[in-house]
Structure formats: C-alpha cells, structure tokens
C-alpha cells in the first residue's frame, strides 16, 4: 500500500512542508540550515520534511526525499517570476 502524503506551501514565508502517513508524536531536527525533518519518536519513521526558502531550493527537496527513500505522487515546481 502506498503511503499517503500532504503538501503545504506558505507563499508569504516561502515554506514548504510535506507530511507522510498518519501523524504521530515526533521530534524535529534541523538537518541543514532551514531544512527540518520530523521523525516518529518510537519508530524513527520520517513524518515530515520542511524547507524554509523553498522557492530558491526546489531541487533540494528531491535530494532530501531520495536520502530518506520517500517519493511524492506529483512533481513540485514554482513558476519563475
């Protein structure tokens, strides 16, 4: 069965968050400046990935997803101004 995900983007703050599966008690870690990963406290499963300044770091999402063996059902891009 494929894991569900939700994608939230806040244009004003340029923050993207991708949530995976059923949300649970988790802890967030900043894995690099402006990039946060939340993992389930008990299982260590990745529950969300958040990126500050996403508009200038769209390609970074692909690398982070791959590093945690996660996939999205759609391609994400932002229109250039």
HELIX and SHEET records of a PDB file:
HELIX    1   1 UNK A   54  UNK A   56  5                                   3    
HELIX    2   2 UNK A   58  UNK A   67  1                                  10    
SHEET    1   A 5 UNK A   5  UNK A  10  0                                        
SHEET    2   A 5 UNK A  15  UNK A  20 -1                                        
SHEET    3   A 5 UNK A  46  UNK A  52 -1                                        
SHEET    4   A 5 UNK A  35  UNK A  40 -1                                        
SHEET    5   A 5 UNK A  26  UNK A  32 -1                                        
END                                                                             
